[in-house]
């Protein structure tokens, strides 16, 4: 309120009486200065009588929840304590802890310097609900980053294994072209061992880090915040990928390779925004050695009459045209490349243990010529690429125990010719009724393009009066 205005007018503008305004001007105090702190309670609480008992409980066990204490008090003092006392009890306990509670762990923010350290960790991607050909794709991402410039790299993997760790690290540093002098990971068992209660890095991890002349470090067990930069970066990367999936319109991919290409494309976009700090940091990093630590294991394999090769105890199918050929296999941590005469003829995911990987596309044309071999085929279960195909096989056998397998093999051949997804969609529609699957109808559905229904769109003619109103400067145009 201004001292230079009429007091009556100024008081009215401030929403107070003229007398109250004169009081504030005379004392030169604000309205809040006249308020007195209330020092009494409106009513006595039942907790007052037993608060000393609650304090004793908190002194002995400071981490007790208010709900736990209330349940105990209700049982001991049912005539005094009710469930409605919970909010009051929570408030009092919070005040007690602010005055007498135990100390809490303090996070000390660290100064981040360029060219000092890189970090890596794994993050679960299942919440993004990515699918491959309609099937759930549970997986992890190995996530690598430089805390200063925020440059990052990511690689799809399926476990926190030593193989995935070195594969992800090598992919990252070779894409970057440099390596930080120190690398921090979490306290994972793949690279840490315990001897007499002391934790040590495994010899193979020290050898791997030594190849790059990098010092290995890790955070303490259960202290994920000590690897804080990459932990926070997990969340940001997953949110960015989630947004990109929303823009894409679908979370389904035709193959793992297509999904990995999607991840790499988005990571490159994010790195492009950090280029200024990357340029500042890159000259402070170490040069890479002449070659990677683990070159692929090379082995020669011959394609059997079954159109398969055996590598490291696992069986893989190859196109039947390669039967009798001797191929060179380059065995990596997570994939295998097959070469003939220095030409890549097949790339496949590496299996573990003694499992098998049989692709129906490699043998279906030959199997159609020999349908009798299907019933007792050693790798028969591998020839049902989706659940829908298994249901189709059962329907074929249900309606024809003798020729059912022949019909199914022809369906599988259609998947090879027209695409697995298209055939699967046609089969889903055909399986909705209980009739036998008609091979000719399914072929016709694949050959005949689906007619798109035309949507009739009616647009009312505009009223010219609306344009006249706009030209006259009248912005309140009535919609018709």
PLY file of the C-alpha trace (Angstrom):
ply
format ascii 1.0
element vertex 480
property float x
property float y
property float z
element edge 479
property int vertex1
property int vertex2
end_header
0.00 0.00 0.00
1.57 3.29 -1.02
2.07 6.03 1.56
1.49 8.68 -1.10
-2.08 7.70 -1.94
-5.24 8.54 -0.06
-5.44 6.03 2.84
-9.10 5.29 2.23
-8.51 4.45 -1.46
-5.35 2.46 -0.72
-7.08 0.48 2.05
-10.01 -0.32 -0.22
-7.67 -1.55 -2.95
-5.92 -3.79 -0.40
-9.19 -5.25 0.86
-8.98 -3.90 4.43
-10.57 -1.19 6.51
-9.09 2.30 6.74
-8.43 1.77 10.45
-6.43 -1.42 9.82
-4.45 0.36 7.13
-3.52 3.15 9.56
-2.36 0.52 12.07
0.05 -1.10 9.55
1.41 2.30 8.49
1.90 3.42 12.08
3.74 0.27 13.23
5.58 -0.23 9.89
4.94 -3.99 10.10
3.51 -6.54 7.72
0.24 -8.38 8.45
2.19 -11.62 8.96
4.17 -9.96 11.78
1.01 -9.64 13.88
0.23 -13.37 13.77
1.10 -15.26 16.95
2.22 -18.88 16.86
-0.33 -21.16 18.47
1.12 -23.03 21.43
-1.84 -25.13 22.44
-3.62 -28.20 21.09
-7.24 -28.29 20.11
-7.64 -31.70 21.76
-5.56 -34.23 23.62
-4.28 -37.21 21.64
-4.37 -40.78 22.93
-0.77 -41.09 21.73
0.41 -38.64 24.41
0.02 -41.21 27.18
1.99 -43.94 25.41
4.47 -41.88 23.37
7.35 -42.80 25.71
6.68 -46.45 24.80
6.85 -45.61 21.09
10.13 -43.75 21.64
11.62 -46.78 23.38
10.68 -48.94 20.39
12.27 -46.48 17.96
15.47 -46.25 20.03
15.84 -50.04 19.91
14.76 -50.45 16.26
14.86 -47.13 14.37
13.67 -48.63 11.07
10.27 -49.76 12.34
7.38 -48.64 10.14
4.56 -46.59 11.63
2.08 -49.25 10.46
4.02 -51.94 12.36
4.07 -49.85 15.54
0.36 -49.01 15.19
-0.56 -52.70 14.84
1.39 -53.44 18.02
-0.24 -50.56 19.93
-3.75 -51.52 18.79
-3.19 -55.02 20.14
-1.72 -53.78 23.44
-4.02 -50.77 23.98
-7.25 -51.60 22.09
-9.28 -49.19 24.21
-7.04 -46.21 23.32
-5.48 -46.77 19.90
-7.51 -47.04 16.68
-6.62 -47.23 13.02
-7.46 -43.53 12.65
-4.31 -42.69 14.66
-2.01 -43.73 11.79
-1.50 -40.28 10.23
-0.79 -38.69 13.62
1.65 -41.47 14.48
3.43 -41.13 11.12
3.78 -37.38 11.64
5.20 -37.77 15.16
7.65 -40.48 14.09
8.88 -38.27 11.24
9.50 -35.42 13.70
11.29 -37.82 16.09
13.55 -39.09 13.31
14.41 -35.54 12.25
15.70 -34.88 15.77
16.95 -38.25 17.04
17.01 -40.57 14.02
20.11 -42.41 12.84
22.41 -40.98 10.19
21.70 -41.75 6.55
24.11 -42.55 3.78
25.33 -39.45 1.96
25.90 -39.45 -1.80
28.90 -37.27 -2.60
28.65 -35.70 -6.03
31.82 -36.25 -8.03
33.60 -33.90 -10.40
33.68 -35.54 -13.83
36.80 -34.94 -15.90
37.23 -35.70 -19.62
39.26 -38.68 -20.74
39.40 -40.39 -17.33
36.92 -43.24 -17.34
34.38 -45.29 -19.24
31.51 -47.20 -17.62
29.37 -50.15 -18.61
26.42 -52.04 -17.20
23.48 -54.18 -18.26
19.86 -53.08 -18.36
16.73 -55.19 -18.89
14.68 -54.16 -21.93
11.58 -56.31 -21.39
9.37 -53.35 -20.39
9.63 -52.05 -23.95
7.67 -55.17 -25.07
9.65 -55.67 -28.28
8.64 -58.68 -30.38
10.30 -60.53 -33.25
7.79 -61.82 -35.80
5.08 -61.50 -33.17
6.98 -63.47 -30.54
8.17 -61.94 -27.23
11.85 -61.02 -27.29
13.23 -61.00 -23.73
16.71 -59.51 -23.74
19.23 -57.20 -22.10
21.30 -54.32 -23.42
24.99 -54.04 -22.69
25.33 -50.28 -22.24
28.69 -48.49 -22.52
29.27 -44.77 -22.03
31.81 -42.01 -21.33
30.59 -40.00 -18.29
32.04 -36.68 -19.48
30.87 -36.47 -23.09
27.94 -38.92 -22.60
28.98 -40.82 -25.75
27.34 -44.24 -25.60
27.01 -47.59 -27.31
24.61 -50.51 -26.85
24.56 -54.17 -27.79
21.76 -56.74 -27.49
22.63 -59.69 -25.24
20.83 -62.35 -23.23
22.88 -62.75 -20.06
25.46 -60.90 -17.97
28.21 -63.25 -19.07
31.91 -62.71 -19.58
31.47 -63.30 -23.31
28.78 -60.62 -23.65
30.88 -58.22 -21.55
34.00 -58.40 -23.69
31.93 -58.48 -26.89
30.03 -55.34 -25.87
33.16 -53.54 -24.67
35.09 -54.30 -27.86
32.19 -53.20 -30.07
32.02 -49.89 -28.18
35.72 -48.96 -28.13
36.28 -49.94 -31.76
33.30 -47.84 -32.82
34.68 -44.97 -30.74
38.22 -45.52 -31.99
39.74 -44.92 -28.54
39.66 -46.34 -25.01
39.55 -44.57 -21.65
42.45 -45.40 -19.28
40.00 -46.75 -16.68
36.84 -48.83 -17.07
34.22 -49.26 -14.34
31.66 -52.06 -14.18
29.29 -53.27 -11.51
30.34 -56.06 -9.13
29.35 -58.96 -11.40
30.42 -62.56 -10.83
31.62 -62.91 -14.43
34.73 -60.87 -13.63
34.97 -61.00 -9.82
35.92 -63.83 -7.49
36.04 -64.13 -3.70
39.09 -65.41 -1.82
39.08 -65.32 1.99
36.22 -62.76 2.03
38.24 -60.49 -0.30
37.06 -59.78 -3.83
39.46 -59.91 -6.77
39.20 -59.53 -10.52
39.46 -62.79 -12.42
42.67 -63.44 -14.31
40.93 -63.52 -17.68
39.34 -60.10 -17.06
42.70 -58.61 -16.06
44.24 -60.08 -19.20
41.47 -58.62 -21.35
41.81 -55.16 -19.79
45.58 -55.47 -20.07
45.28 -55.99 -23.81
43.80 -52.48 -24.02
46.09 -51.13 -21.26
43.02 -50.16 -19.27
42.71 -50.26 -15.49
39.64 -52.26 -14.35
37.53 -50.92 -11.47
34.10 -51.77 -10.10
31.65 -50.46 -7.55
31.08 -52.06 -4.16
28.43 -54.84 -3.89
24.92 -53.40 -3.76
26.12 -49.84 -4.46
24.76 -49.20 -7.94
25.01 -45.42 -7.48
28.81 -45.73 -7.58
28.35 -46.46 -11.28
25.91 -43.58 -11.38
26.53 -42.06 -14.82
25.68 -45.21 -16.75
22.82 -46.03 -14.34
21.15 -42.71 -15.14
21.97 -43.14 -18.81
20.06 -46.47 -18.81
16.85 -44.68 -18.02
17.40 -41.95 -20.60
18.27 -44.42 -23.37
15.28 -46.63 -22.68
12.94 -43.64 -22.67
14.40 -42.47 -26.00
13.98 -45.94 -27.53
10.44 -46.17 -26.16
9.56 -42.84 -27.79
11.14 -43.98 -31.08
9.05 -47.17 -30.95
5.92 -45.07 -30.46
6.78 -43.00 -33.53
7.52 -46.18 -35.48
3.98 -47.35 -34.82
4.86 -50.94 -33.98
7.17 -52.76 -31.58
7.45 -55.79 -33.81
10.54 -56.46 -35.97
11.09 -59.01 -38.71
14.41 -60.13 -37.22
16.86 -59.50 -34.42
19.16 -57.82 -36.95
16.40 -55.32 -37.84
15.91 -54.52 -34.15
19.65 -54.07 -33.59
19.78 -51.73 -36.60
16.95 -49.71 -34.99
18.92 -49.42 -31.71
22.16 -48.44 -33.46
20.38 -45.79 -35.54
18.90 -44.16 -32.43
22.15 -44.36 -30.47
23.97 -42.63 -33.35
21.39 -39.83 -33.30
21.96 -39.32 -29.58
25.74 -39.31 -30.02
25.52 -36.72 -32.80
24.09 -34.24 -30.29
27.16 -34.72 -28.05
29.78 -34.24 -30.73
31.24 -31.04 -29.24
32.15 -32.72 -25.95
33.30 -35.88 -27.74
35.79 -33.80 -29.74
36.98 -32.27 -26.48
37.45 -35.69 -24.87
38.67 -37.90 -27.72
42.27 -36.64 -27.76
42.64 -37.47 -24.06
41.79 -41.16 -24.59
44.19 -44.02 -25.31
44.91 -45.44 -28.75
43.61 -48.93 -29.45
45.95 -51.90 -29.97
46.56 -53.27 -33.45
43.86 -55.90 -33.13
41.01 -57.03 -30.92
41.72 -59.17 -27.88
39.87 -62.21 -29.09
39.94 -62.82 -32.80
37.35 -65.40 -33.87
38.21 -69.06 -33.45
38.68 -70.54 -36.90
37.67 -74.06 -37.76
36.91 -76.03 -40.94
33.58 -77.87 -41.15
32.10 -80.05 -43.84
28.39 -79.90 -44.66
26.83 -83.33 -44.06
24.24 -85.10 -46.19
21.70 -83.82 -43.65
22.53 -80.25 -44.75
24.00 -79.49 -41.32
27.34 -78.63 -39.76
28.49 -79.32 -36.20
30.41 -76.53 -34.43
31.45 -76.62 -30.76
28.99 -79.43 -30.04
26.00 -77.65 -31.62
24.27 -78.54 -34.89
23.34 -75.83 -37.43
21.47 -76.19 -40.71
22.78 -74.62 -43.92
21.27 -74.37 -47.43
21.17 -77.79 -49.08
23.18 -76.52 -52.07
26.24 -76.56 -49.76
26.06 -80.29 -49.02
29.55 -81.76 -49.40
31.30 -78.36 -49.24
34.03 -77.63 -46.72
33.42 -74.26 -45.07
35.53 -72.04 -42.86
33.72 -71.16 -39.63
34.64 -67.97 -37.75
33.30 -68.55 -34.25
32.64 -65.36 -32.25
31.21 -64.97 -28.77
27.61 -64.63 -29.95
27.59 -65.45 -33.65
29.21 -67.65 -36.28
30.15 -66.70 -39.84
30.53 -69.39 -42.52
32.76 -68.71 -45.52
33.49 -70.51 -48.74
36.31 -69.22 -50.94
36.44 -65.99 -48.87
32.74 -65.36 -49.49
30.29 -65.15 -46.59
27.62 -67.79 -47.20
25.82 -67.69 -43.85
25.77 -65.75 -40.56
23.96 -67.25 -37.59
23.49 -66.83 -33.88
25.80 -69.01 -31.82
24.02 -71.64 -29.72
25.18 -72.85 -26.31
25.58 -76.30 -24.80
24.54 -79.08 -27.17
21.49 -77.39 -28.70
20.52 -77.29 -32.36
19.53 -74.55 -34.79
17.58 -75.82 -37.80
16.08 -73.32 -40.26
13.22 -74.83 -42.29
14.07 -72.54 -45.21
17.29 -74.51 -45.81
15.59 -77.89 -46.31
11.88 -77.40 -47.00
12.09 -77.81 -50.77
13.83 -81.15 -50.36
11.51 -82.24 -47.56
8.44 -81.62 -49.75
9.93 -84.12 -52.21
10.38 -86.67 -49.37
7.36 -86.07 -47.10
7.66 -89.48 -45.47
10.88 -88.35 -43.78
9.05 -85.69 -41.77
7.19 -87.95 -39.31
10.33 -89.22 -37.57
12.73 -86.42 -38.50
15.27 -85.88 -35.75
14.77 -82.12 -35.77
11.03 -82.14 -36.41
10.26 -79.71 -33.56
12.39 -77.05 -35.26
10.01 -77.04 -38.24
7.24 -75.21 -36.36
8.47 -71.60 -36.55
5.39 -70.18 -34.78
2.65 -71.59 -32.57
0.20 -71.01 -35.42
2.11 -73.46 -37.62
1.97 -76.12 -34.89
-1.80 -75.64 -34.66
-2.04 -75.90 -38.44
-0.12 -79.19 -38.37
-2.42 -80.59 -35.69
-5.47 -79.56 -37.74
-4.05 -81.23 -40.84
-3.43 -84.48 -38.97
-6.84 -84.29 -37.32
-8.63 -84.30 -40.67
-6.21 -86.56 -42.53
-3.91 -88.89 -40.61
-2.26 -90.11 -43.82
-1.86 -86.94 -45.89
-1.91 -84.33 -43.12
1.87 -84.03 -42.89
2.10 -83.50 -46.67
-0.37 -80.61 -46.50
1.59 -79.08 -43.63
4.90 -79.28 -45.52
3.26 -77.48 -48.45
2.12 -74.77 -46.03
5.67 -74.46 -44.73
6.90 -74.17 -48.30
4.44 -71.33 -48.85
5.98 -69.59 -45.83
9.36 -69.90 -47.54
7.97 -68.51 -50.82
5.59 -65.78 -49.63
6.95 -64.91 -46.21
6.33 -66.42 -42.80
4.25 -63.51 -41.50
1.84 -63.48 -44.46
1.21 -67.21 -44.25
0.79 -67.02 -40.49
-1.91 -64.35 -40.84
-3.79 -66.43 -43.42
-3.54 -69.54 -41.20
-4.87 -67.65 -38.19
-7.97 -66.70 -40.13
-8.40 -70.26 -41.48
-8.04 -71.84 -38.02
-10.94 -69.84 -36.58
-13.39 -72.47 -37.84
-13.19 -76.24 -37.31
-12.95 -77.16 -40.99
-9.97 -78.82 -42.64
-7.35 -76.47 -44.06
-7.77 -76.06 -47.79
-4.36 -75.67 -49.41
-5.74 -74.14 -52.61
-7.77 -71.53 -50.72
-4.70 -70.56 -48.70
-2.64 -70.23 -51.89
-5.37 -68.09 -53.45
-5.45 -65.84 -50.36
-1.72 -65.31 -50.67
-1.79 -64.64 -54.42
-4.88 -62.40 -54.47
-4.16 -58.99 -52.99
-6.51 -57.98 -50.22
-8.98 -55.35 -51.38
-8.94 -52.28 -49.21
-12.32 -50.96 -48.23
-12.93 -47.42 -49.44
-14.09 -45.03 -46.77
-16.73 -42.53 -47.83
-15.72 -39.07 -46.66
-18.39 -36.38 -46.78
-17.17 -32.78 -46.72
-19.85 -30.14 -46.43
-19.54 -27.15 -48.76
-18.32 -24.06 -46.86
-20.58 -21.05 -46.42
-19.17 -18.04 -48.23
-20.45 -15.78 -45.47
-17.64 -17.10 -43.25
-15.03 -15.73 -45.67
-16.77 -12.36 -45.70
-16.58 -12.24 -41.92
-12.84 -13.02 -42.03
-12.21 -10.30 -44.61
-14.11 -7.81 -42.51
-11.85 -8.55 -39.53
-14.49 -10.39 -37.50
-12.63 -13.32 -35.91
-15.75 -14.83 -34.33
-16.78 -16.98 -37.26
-19.74 -19.24 -36.71
-19.08 -22.88 -37.66
-21.73 -24.57 -39.76
0 1
1 2
2 3
3 4
4 5
5 6
6 7
7 8
8 9
9 10
10 11
11 12
12 13
13 14
14 15
15 16
16 17
17 18
18 19
19 20
20 21
21 22
22 23
23 24
24 25
25 26
26 27
27 28
28 29
29 30
30 31
31 32
32 33
33 34
34 35
35 36
36 37
37 38
38 39
39 40
40 41
41 42
42 43
43 44
44 45
45 46
46 47
47 48
48 49
49 50
50 51
51 52
52 53
53 54
54 55
55 56
56 57
57 58
58 59
59 60
60 61
61 62
62 63
63 64
64 65
65 66
66 67
67 68
68 69
69 70
70 71
71 72
72 73
73 74
74 75
75 76
76 77
77 78
78 79
79 80
80 81
81 82
82 83
83 84
84 85
85 86
86 87
87 88
88 89
89 90
90 91
91 92
92 93
93 94
94 95
95 96
96 97
97 98
98 99
99 100
100 101
101 102
102 103
103 104
104 105
105 106
106 107
107 108
108 109
109 110
110 111
111 112
112 113
113 114
114 115
115 116
116 117
117 118
118 119
119 120
120 121
121 122
122 123
123 124
124 125
125 126
126 127
127 128
128 129
129 130
130 131
131 132
132 133
133 134
134 135
135 136
136 137
137 138
138 139
139 140
140 141
141 142
142 143
143 144
144 145
145 146
146 147
147 148
148 149
149 150
150 151
151 152
152 153
153 154
154 155
155 156
156 157
157 158
158 159
159 160
160 161
161 162
162 163
163 164
164 165
165 166
166 167
167 168
168 169
169 170
170 171
171 172
172 173
173 174
174 175
175 176
176 177
177 178
178 179
179 180
180 181
181 182
182 183
183 184
184 185
185 186
186 187
187 188
188 189
189 190
190 191
191 192
192 193
193 194
194 195
195 196
196 197
197 198
198 199
199 200
200 201
201 202
202 203
203 204
204 205
205 206
206 207
207 208
208 209
209 210
210 211
211 212
212 213
213 214
214 215
215 216
216 217
217 218
218 219
219 220
220 221
221 222
222 223
223 224
224 225
225 226
226 227
227 228
228 229
229 230
230 231
231 232
232 233
233 234
234 235
235 236
236 237
237 238
238 239
239 240
240 241
241 242
242 243
243 244
244 245
245 246
246 247
247 248
248 249
249 250
250 251
251 252
252 253
253 254
254 255
255 256
256 257
257 258
258 259
259 260
260 261
261 262
262 263
263 264
264 265
265 266
266 267
267 268
268 269
269 270
270 271
271 272
272 273
273 274
274 275
275 276
276 277
277 278
278 279
279 280
280 281
281 282
282 283
283 284
284 285
285 286
286 287
287 288
288 289
289 290
290 291
291 292
292 293
293 294
294 295
295 296
296 297
297 298
298 299
299 300
300 301
301 302
302 303
303 304
304 305
305 306
306 307
307 308
308 309
309 310
310 311
311 312
312 313
313 314
314 315
315 316
316 317
317 318
318 319
319 320
320 321
321 322
322 323
323 324
324 325
325 326
326 327
327 328
328 329
329 330
330 331
331 332
332 333
333 334
334 335
335 336
336 337
337 338
338 339
339 340
340 341
341 342
342 343
343 344
344 345
345 346
346 347
347 348
348 349
349 350
350 351
351 352
352 353
353 354
354 355
355 356
356 357
357 358
358 359
359 360
360 361
361 362
362 363
363 364
364 365
365 366
366 367
367 368
368 369
369 370
370 371
371 372
372 373
373 374
374 375
375 376
376 377
377 378
378 379
379 380
380 381
381 382
382 383
383 384
384 385
385 386
386 387
387 388
388 389
389 390
390 391
391 392
392 393
393 394
394 395
395 396
396 397
397 398
398 399
399 400
400 401
401 402
402 403
403 404
404 405
405 406
406 407
407 408
408 409
409 410
410 411
411 412
412 413
413 414
414 415
415 416
416 417
417 418
418 419
419 420
420 421
421 422
422 423
423 424
424 425
425 426
426 427
427 428
428 429
429 430
430 431
431 432
432 433
433 434
434 435
435 436
436 437
437 438
438 439
439 440
440 441
441 442
442 443
443 444
444 445
445 446
446 447
447 448
448 449
449 450
450 451
451 452
452 453
453 454
454 455
455 456
456 457
457 458
458 459
459 460
460 461
461 462
462 463
463 464
464 465
465 466
466 467
467 468
468 469
469 470
470 471
471 472
472 473
473 474
474 475
475 476
476 477
477 478
478 479
